[in-house]
Amino acid sequence: MTDTVTGSDAEWILKTMVAMAAADGKPDAKEISLIQQIYEKDSGRTVGAAEVEAMANDMVANPDFLASLRAAARHLDTPTKEEIVRAAYLVLLADGIIQATERKKLADIAAALEIPEIHFGAILEDLAVWLAAQHR
């Protein structure tokens, strides 16, 4: 995970984490807490739980997030795209239940970011190794 990212990059990480949390319904407390932690670590800024919930509600009401992410991808560098996928995957894992809608959303996010499938798999494998090391 990166130490700090630029303002607009951090916003895309935040938006993508919220979209991932909203993929299976309303974000739960674990997902919101994780989003707050990752966002603060990546950006140095805080985000309130109410703001995360409001963003999730907006995403449900306005389902063109992936199109916006696809447009932004042209301006994002590879490390930022990788961080977006890692952060989204961590949010997917937060509640301990991986639903088909979440898996599809994660694959859609990678596709919107124009990350080749083989690279997407490598990002997830690297993250799995990192997670395993954290639990030792």
Backbone as CSV, one residue per row, in Angstrom:
resi,resn,N_x,N_y,N_z,CA_x,CA_y,CA_z,C_x,C_y,C_z
1,MET,0.847,-1.161,0.000,0.000,0.000,0.000,0.901,1.235,0.000
2,THR,0.480,2.241,-0.724,1.304,3.434,-0.831,1.243,4.257,0.451
3,ASP,2.233,5.124,0.613,2.241,5.990,1.779,1.327,7.187,1.581
4,THR,1.470,7.870,0.455,0.653,9.045,0.176,0.432,9.144,-1.326
5,VAL,-0.740,9.573,-1.714,-1.050,9.783,-3.128,-1.545,11.212,-3.291
6,THR,-1.579,11.682,-4.541,-2.024,13.049,-4.776,-3.511,13.182,-4.479
7,GLY,-3.956,14.422,-4.350,-5.345,14.701,-3.991,-6.367,14.028,-4.869
8,SER,-6.279,14.223,-6.169,-7.284,13.629,-7.052,-7.169,12.109,-7.084
9,ASP,-5.937,11.598,-6.991,-5.774,10.144,-6.947,-6.419,9.569,-5.684
10,ALA,-6.220,10.248,-4.558,-6.815,9.802,-3.301,-8.338,9.815,-3.387
11,GLU,-8.880,10.799,-4.070,-10.337,10.870,-4.223,-10.854,9.682,-5.027
12,TRP,-10.114,9.276,-6.062,-10.541,8.105,-6.843,-10.437,6.826,-6.021
13,ILE,-9.418,6.751,-5.177,-9.315,5.591,-4.282,-10.521,5.569,-3.349
14,LEU,-10.846,6.716,-2.767,-11.999,6.814,-1.870,-13.290,6.438,-2.588
15,LYS,-13.527,7.047,-3.737,-14.756,6.765,-4.480,-14.874,5.289,-4.831
16,THR,-13.767,4.685,-5.212,-13.802,3.276,-5.599,-14.056,2.380,-4.395
17,MET,-13.452,2.711,-3.259,-13.731,1.916,-2.051,-15.204,2.008,-1.677
18,VAL,-15.766,3.198,-1.778,-17.182,3.384,-1.452,-18.052,2.603,-2.437
19,ALA,-17.700,2.656,-3.714,-18.452,1.885,-4.715,-18.394,0.398,-4.403
20,MET,-17.236,-0.077,-3.968,-17.100,-1.493,-3.626,-17.976,-1.826,-2.420
21,ALA,-17.966,-0.967,-1.412,-18.777,-1.201,-0.215,-20.264,-1.191,-0.542
22,ALA,-20.650,-0.381,-1.521,-22.064,-0.275,-1.902,-22.494,-1.376,-2.874
23,ALA,-21.546,-2.184,-3.342,-21.861,-3.208,-4.344,-22.866,-4.239,-3.844
24,ASP,-22.827,-4.512,-2.544,-23.754,-5.501,-1.983,-24.793,-4.858,-1.074
25,GLY,-24.994,-3.582,-1.232,-25.965,-2.866,-0.407,-25.287,-1.749,0.359
26,LYS,-25.886,-1.380,1.447,-25.366,-0.283,2.269,-24.065,-0.708,2.955
27,PRO,-23.041,0.153,2.946,-21.791,-0.179,3.634,-22.029,-0.421,5.123
28,ASP,-21.390,-1.464,5.654,-21.527,-1.719,7.088,-20.409,-1.020,7.856
29,ALA,-20.457,-1.111,9.167,-19.509,-0.389,10.020,-18.068,-0.812,9.765
30,LYS,-17.821,-2.101,9.526,-16.456,-2.565,9.249,-15.931,-1.968,7.954
31,GLU,-16.768,-1.952,6.934,-16.356,-1.392,5.647,-16.069,0.102,5.770
32,ILE,-16.938,0.808,6.467,-16.749,2.255,6.634,-15.462,2.534,7.402
33,SER,-15.227,1.795,8.460,-14.011,1.983,9.248,-12.763,1.729,8.402
34,LEU,-12.791,0.676,7.618,-11.648,0.361,6.762,-11.435,1.444,5.709
35,ILE,-12.511,1.906,5.107,-12.419,2.997,4.130,-11.765,4.210,4.775
36,GLN,-12.193,4.548,5.978,-11.630,5.703,6.673,-10.129,5.508,6.924
37,GLN,-9.744,4.321,7.358,-8.333,4.036,7.649,-7.470,4.132,6.394
38,ILE,-7.913,3.493,5.328,-7.128,3.481,4.087,-7.035,4.890,3.511
39,TYR,-8.149,5.597,3.505,-8.142,6.960,2.958,-7.189,7.853,3.746
40,GLU,-7.223,7.765,5.056,-6.330,8.588,5.867,-4.877,8.209,5.628
41,LYS,-4.595,6.914,5.527,-3.224,6.467,5.281,-2.733,6.935,3.915
42,ASP,-3.582,6.830,2.904,-3.180,7.199,1.544,-3.113,8.706,1.318
43,SER,-4.013,9.457,1.962,-4.118,10.884,1.647,-3.655,11.816,2.758
44,GLY,-3.608,11.289,3.983,-3.296,12.156,5.111,-4.503,12.953,5.589
45,ARG,-5.671,12.702,4.981,-6.905,13.401,5.352,-7.896,12.399,5.945
46,THR,-8.868,12.924,6.666,-9.895,12.068,7.241,-11.198,12.222,6.455
47,VAL,-12.045,11.214,6.597,-13.373,11.245,6.008,-14.330,10.681,7.059
48,GLY,-15.447,11.354,7.255,-16.410,10.923,8.264,-17.291,9.789,7.775
49,ALA,-17.821,9.032,8.723,-18.714,7.921,8.388,-19.948,8.414,7.638
50,ALA,-20.481,9.548,8.040,-21.665,10.091,7.370,-21.351,10.450,5.917
51,GLU,-20.147,10.962,5.676,-19.750,11.297,4.308,-19.622,10.028,3.454
52,VAL,-19.063,8.979,4.026,-18.948,7.704,3.304,-20.340,7.172,2.973
53,GLU,-21.244,7.213,3.946,-22.611,6.739,3.712,-23.314,7.573,2.638
54,ALA,-23.119,8.887,2.671,-23.727,9.757,1.662,-23.163,9.456,0.274
55,MET,-21.866,9.227,0.191,-21.254,8.872,-1.090,-21.827,7.551,-1.610
56,ALA,-22.019,6.586,-0.713,-22.584,5.292,-1.112,-24.001,5.463,-1.635
57,ASN,-24.787,6.268,-0.963,-26.156,6.528,-1.422,-26.160,7.189,-2.797
58,ASP,-25.240,8.125,-3.013,-25.128,8.778,-4.318,-24.762,7.779,-5.405
59,MET,-23.880,6.845,-5.076,-23.452,5.861,-6.069,-24.574,4.906,-6.450
60,VAL,-25.397,4.566,-5.475,-26.541,3.703,-5.768,-27.539,4.455,-6.648
61,ALA,-27.736,5.740,-6.350,-28.682,6.554,-7.116,-28.138,6.947,-8.488
62,ASN,-26.818,6.981,-8.624,-26.182,7.421,-9.863,-25.189,6.341,-10.313
63,PRO,-25.649,5.337,-11.031,-24.824,4.161,-11.314,-23.773,4.324,-12.413
64,ASP,-23.405,5.549,-12.788,-22.416,5.712,-13.848,-20.988,5.862,-13.324
65,PHE,-20.738,5.373,-12.112,-19.407,5.464,-11.513,-18.343,4.832,-12.410
66,LEU,-18.610,3.658,-12.946,-17.600,2.980,-13.758,-17.237,3.785,-15.000
67,ALA,-18.206,4.448,-15.585,-17.913,5.302,-16.746,-17.004,6.463,-16.332
68,SER,-17.263,7.035,-15.184,-16.418,8.126,-14.677,-15.010,7.623,-14.382
69,LEU,-14.921,6.436,-13.789,-13.617,5.852,-13.485,-12.862,5.549,-14.779
70,ARG,-13.567,5.038,-15.765,-12.952,4.736,-17.068,-12.364,6.014,-17.684
71,ALA,-13.094,7.111,-17.600,-12.605,8.384,-18.132,-11.396,8.876,-17.338
72,ALA,-11.429,8.715,-16.036,-10.319,9.156,-15.188,-9.079,8.296,-15.386
73,ALA,-9.262,7.048,-15.768,-8.144,6.113,-15.909,-7.077,6.623,-16.873
74,ARG,-7.476,7.407,-17.844,-6.507,7.956,-18.801,-5.481,8.848,-18.115
75,HIS,-5.850,9.390,-16.961,-4.982,10.341,-16.260,-4.336,9.739,-15.011
76,LEU,-4.586,8.476,-14.735,-4.036,7.824,-13.552,-2.829,6.984,-13.949
77,ASP,-1.785,7.024,-13.124,-0.620,6.196,-13.425,-0.849,4.764,-12.918
78,THR,0.012,3.870,-13.330,-0.146,2.456,-12.981,-0.134,2.210,-11.473
79,PRO,0.792,2.802,-10.703,0.762,2.567,-9.254,-0.570,3.003,-8.604
80,THR,-1.142,4.092,-9.085,-2.427,4.547,-8.539,-3.535,3.572,-8.904
81,LYS,-3.542,3.098,-10.134,-4.540,2.105,-10.536,-4.423,0.853,-9.680
82,GLU,-3.199,0.417,-9.425,-2.980,-0.760,-8.577,-3.480,-0.504,-7.164
83,GLU,-3.219,0.687,-6.638,-3.681,1.035,-5.284,-5.205,1.052,-5.217
84,ILE,-5.842,1.528,-6.273,-7.302,1.542,-6.321,-7.833,0.110,-6.230
85,VAL,-7.245,-0.807,-6.987,-7.692,-2.205,-6.950,-7.422,-2.818,-5.583
86,ARG,-6.239,-2.576,-5.019,-5.923,-3.125,-3.688,-6.910,-2.618,-2.634
87,ALA,-7.159,-1.314,-2.641,-8.069,-0.733,-1.649,-9.479,-1.293,-1.816
88,ALA,-9.929,-1.417,-3.055,-11.264,-1.973,-3.303,-11.339,-3.424,-2.825
89,TYR,-10.291,-4.190,-3.064,-10.284,-5.596,-2.638,-10.319,-5.706,-1.113
90,LEU,-9.578,-4.854,-0.432,-9.608,-4.877,1.035,-11.014,-4.577,1.557
91,VAL,-11.699,-3.642,0.920,-13.072,-3.334,1.322,-13.978,-4.532,1.040
92,LEU,-13.764,-5.193,-0.087,-14.544,-6.385,-0.417,-14.411,-7.425,0.698
93,LEU,-13.218,-7.563,1.248,-12.955,-8.566,2.289,-13.414,-8.140,3.687
94,ALA,-13.703,-6.866,3.884,-13.928,-6.308,5.220,-15.026,-6.991,6.013
95,ASP,-16.130,-7.323,5.374,-17.240,-7.914,6.126,-17.168,-9.429,6.208
96,GLY,-16.121,-10.019,5.619,-15.932,-11.458,5.706,-16.814,-12.271,4.776
97,ILE,-17.633,-11.609,3.980,-18.527,-12.293,3.052,-18.259,-11.734,1.651
98,ILE,-17.875,-12.610,0.739,-17.610,-12.177,-0.629,-18.782,-12.621,-1.493
99,GLN,-19.530,-11.651,-1.959,-20.702,-11.946,-2.778,-20.351,-11.811,-4.258
100,ALA,-21.144,-12.459,-5.085,-20.918,-12.418,-6.533,-20.960,-10.984,-7.060
101,THR,-21.852,-10.165,-6.512,-21.938,-8.769,-6.969,-20.647,-8.017,-6.668
102,GLU,-20.014,-8.349,-5.545,-18.755,-7.696,-5.184,-17.626,-8.156,-6.107
103,ARG,-17.565,-9.444,-6.380,-16.535,-9.957,-7.294,-16.675,-9.312,-8.663
104,LYS,-17.909,-9.215,-9.135,-18.146,-8.602,-10.444,-17.734,-7.134,-10.409
105,LYS,-18.080,-6.424,-9.349,-17.730,-5.007,-9.234,-16.208,-4.834,-9.257
106,LEU,-15.472,-5.698,-8.555,-14.021,-5.599,-8.541,-13.456,-5.827,-9.946
107,ALA,-13.958,-6.825,-10.651,-13.511,-7.075,-12.032,-13.874,-5.905,-12.938
108,ASP,-15.052,-5.323,-12.731,-15.469,-4.161,-13.524,-14.569,-2.951,-13.256
109,ILE,-14.154,-2.793,-12.014,-13.253,-1.698,-11.643,-11.919,-1.870,-12.368
110,ALA,-11.377,-3.081,-12.335,-10.104,-3.347,-13.012,-10.239,-3.092,-14.513
111,ALA,-11.350,-3.509,-15.091,-11.570,-3.283,-16.520,-11.681,-1.785,-16.830
112,ALA,-12.384,-1.049,-15.975,-12.518,0.395,-16.179,-11.162,1.089,-16.105
113,LEU,-10.277,0.552,-15.286,-8.937,1.105,-15.143,-7.986,0.612,-16.237
114,GLU,-8.514,-0.224,-17.122,-7.729,-0.793,-18.225,-6.549,-1.611,-17.718
115,ILE,-6.801,-2.372,-16.651,-5.789,-3.270,-16.107,-6.004,-4.638,-16.752
116,PRO,-5.001,-5.149,-17.463,-5.160,-6.466,-18.086,-5.454,-7.542,-17.034
117,GLU,-6.190,-8.548,-17.430,-6.609,-9.598,-16.501,-5.431,-10.249,-15.785
118,ILE,-4.341,-10.503,-16.492,-3.171,-11.123,-15.870,-2.564,-10.209,-14.810
119,HIS,-2.551,-8.909,-15.061,-2.041,-7.934,-14.098,-2.988,-7.842,-12.896
120,PHE,-4.265,-7.864,-13.167,-5.281,-7.852,-12.114,-5.063,-9.039,-11.164
121,GLY,-4.874,-10.222,-11.733,-4.622,-11.414,-10.920,-3.356,-11.283,-10.090
122,ALA,-2.313,-10.697,-10.675,-1.055,-10.512,-9.951,-1.223,-9.539,-8.779
123,ILE,-1.997,-8.492,-8.976,-2.266,-7.538,-7.891,-2.945,-8.254,-6.725
124,LEU,-3.943,-9.065,-7.036,-4.667,-9.786,-5.987,-3.775,-10.815,-5.297
125,GLU,-2.923,-11.492,-6.064,-2.000,-12.460,-5.457,-1.015,-11.765,-4.529
126,ASP,-0.453,-10.645,-4.956,0.470,-9.889,-4.106,-0.220,-9.425,-2.827
127,LEU,-1.460,-9.001,-2.958,-2.209,-8.553,-1.793,-2.498,-9.715,-0.849
128,ALA,-2.789,-10.880,-1.395,-3.030,-12.064,-0.560,-1.782,-12.412,0.251
129,VAL,-0.610,-12.317,-0.365,0.645,-12.577,0.347,0.843,-11.542,1.449
130,TRP,0.580,-10.269,1.131,0.714,-9.203,2.116,-0.238,-9.424,3.295
131,LEU,-1.481,-9.796,3.000,-2.462,-10.045,4.052,-2.044,-11.206,4.936
132,ALA,-1.542,-12.264,4.327,-1.093,-13.431,5.096,0.052,-13.042,6.042
133,ALA,0.958,-12.214,5.578,2.067,-11.758,6.414,1.573,-10.892,7.572
134,GLN,0.503,-10.133,7.363,-0.062,-9.277,8.409,-0.683,-10.085,9.544
135,HIS,-1.123,-11.298,9.224,-1.830,-12.125,10.205,-0.904,-13.094,10.935
136,ARG,0.375,-12.947,10.742,1.321,-13.842,11.424,1.693,-13.297,12.754
